[in-house]
Amino acid sequence: MKGTITFKDLVKVDLRVGTVIGVNDFPEANKPAYQLAIDFGDLGIKKSSAQITSLYRKEDLLNKQIVAVVNFPKKQIANFISECLVLGAVNAKHVVLLNPENKVENGMPVFCICTNSRL
């Protein structure tokens, strides 16, 4: 477990649901990855690099809803600018994407259920 944070720290993170609308191979990445285009509704389309090739095929990712941090600074990865951070659970072999159980509107914020506060 990492160090303790405050609720004030937590609410700075803007987590949103988006739908993957494009997937490309990313051969320039140091580790196997895809380049994703993700529709976040009113927030627009954002790009992300994701090291998820061991568990997901490109065709399986299209139209899949995911959760991402949308207010993280842009980061250059090889020749690609990543505009958001896709979230997943990680073990030694795979990254399993976090996604809503039911389809929701693109751009919908993720809330902290315990306090009904938007993250």
C-alpha positions as CSV (number, residue, x, y, z in Angstrom):
1,M,0.0,0.0,0.0
2,K,1.2,3.5,-0.8
3,G,1.2,6.4,1.6
4,T,-2.0,7.9,2.9
5,I,-3.6,10.8,1.0
6,T,-6.3,13.2,1.9
7,F,-9.8,13.5,0.4
8,K,-8.6,16.9,-1.0
9,D,-5.8,15.0,-2.9
10,L,-8.3,12.5,-4.2
11,V,-10.8,15.0,-5.6
12,K,-8.1,16.5,-7.8
13,V,-8.1,13.4,-10.0
14,D,-10.7,13.7,-12.8
15,L,-11.7,10.1,-13.7
16,R,-14.1,9.8,-16.7
17,V,-15.6,7.0,-18.7
18,G,-14.9,6.9,-22.4
19,T,-15.4,4.6,-25.4
20,V,-12.4,3.4,-27.5
21,I,-13.1,4.5,-31.1
22,G,-9.7,3.8,-32.6
23,V,-6.8,1.3,-32.0
24,N,-3.5,1.3,-33.7
25,D,-0.3,-0.7,-33.2
26,F,2.5,1.3,-31.6
27,P,5.8,-0.3,-32.8
28,E,7.9,2.7,-31.6
29,A,7.0,2.0,-27.9
30,N,9.6,0.4,-25.7
31,K,7.2,-2.3,-24.6
32,P,4.3,-3.7,-26.7
33,A,1.5,-1.2,-26.7
34,Y,-1.5,0.2,-28.6
35,Q,-2.4,3.8,-29.5
36,L,-6.0,4.4,-28.5
37,A,-8.4,7.1,-29.5
38,I,-11.1,7.5,-26.8
39,D,-14.3,9.4,-27.0
40,F,-15.1,11.3,-23.8
41,G,-18.3,13.0,-25.0
42,D,-18.2,16.7,-24.3
43,L,-14.5,16.5,-23.4
44,G,-13.7,15.4,-26.9
45,I,-11.5,12.6,-28.2
46,K,-8.3,12.0,-26.3
47,K,-5.3,9.8,-27.2
48,S,-3.5,7.3,-25.0
49,S,-0.8,4.7,-25.2
50,A,-1.7,1.5,-23.4
51,Q,0.5,-1.6,-22.7
52,I,-2.4,-4.0,-23.1
53,T,-1.4,-6.1,-26.1
54,S,-1.0,-9.4,-24.1
55,L,-4.7,-9.6,-23.1
56,Y,-6.6,-7.5,-25.7
57,R,-6.8,-7.7,-29.5
58,K,-7.4,-4.5,-31.4
59,E,-10.9,-5.6,-32.5
60,D,-11.9,-6.4,-28.9
61,L,-11.0,-2.9,-27.8
62,L,-13.2,-1.0,-30.3
63,N,-16.4,0.3,-28.7
64,K,-15.2,-0.9,-25.3
65,Q,-15.8,1.6,-22.4
66,I,-12.9,2.3,-20.2
67,V,-12.0,4.6,-17.2
68,A,-9.2,7.1,-17.5
69,V,-7.7,10.1,-15.8
70,V,-8.4,13.0,-18.1
71,N,-6.6,15.9,-16.2
72,F,-3.1,14.4,-16.2
73,P,-0.5,16.4,-18.2
74,K,0.2,15.3,-21.7
75,K,3.1,12.9,-22.0
76,Q,5.3,12.1,-25.0
77,I,5.9,8.4,-25.5
78,A,8.2,7.9,-28.5
79,N,6.6,9.8,-31.3
80,F,3.2,9.9,-29.7
81,I,1.5,12.3,-27.3
82,S,-0.6,10.6,-24.7
83,E,-3.5,12.9,-23.4
84,C,-5.0,10.7,-20.7
85,L,-4.2,7.7,-18.5
86,V,-6.2,4.6,-19.0
87,L,-6.7,2.6,-15.8
88,G,-6.3,-1.1,-15.2
89,A,-5.5,-3.7,-12.7
90,V,-2.0,-5.0,-13.1
91,N,-0.4,-8.4,-12.3
92,A,2.8,-10.0,-13.5
93,K,1.4,-10.9,-16.9
94,H,-1.5,-8.7,-17.9
95,V,-3.2,-5.3,-17.5
96,V,-7.0,-5.7,-17.1
97,L,-8.8,-2.6,-18.1
98,L,-11.3,-1.0,-15.6
99,N,-14.7,-0.5,-17.2
100,P,-18.2,0.2,-16.1
101,E,-20.5,-2.9,-15.7
102,N,-23.2,-1.2,-17.7
103,K,-22.9,1.1,-20.7
104,V,-22.9,4.8,-19.6
105,E,-22.6,8.1,-21.4
106,N,-19.2,9.1,-22.6
107,G,-17.5,11.6,-20.4
108,M,-19.5,10.6,-17.3
109,P,-17.4,11.3,-14.2
110,V,-16.5,8.6,-11.7
111,F,-17.8,9.3,-8.2
112,C,-16.7,8.1,-4.8
113,I,-19.7,6.1,-3.6
114,C,-18.9,6.4,0.1
115,T,-19.4,10.2,0.1
116,N,-21.2,10.7,-3.2
117,S,-18.4,13.1,-4.2
118,R,-17.2,13.4,-7.7
119,L,-13.6,12.4,-8.2
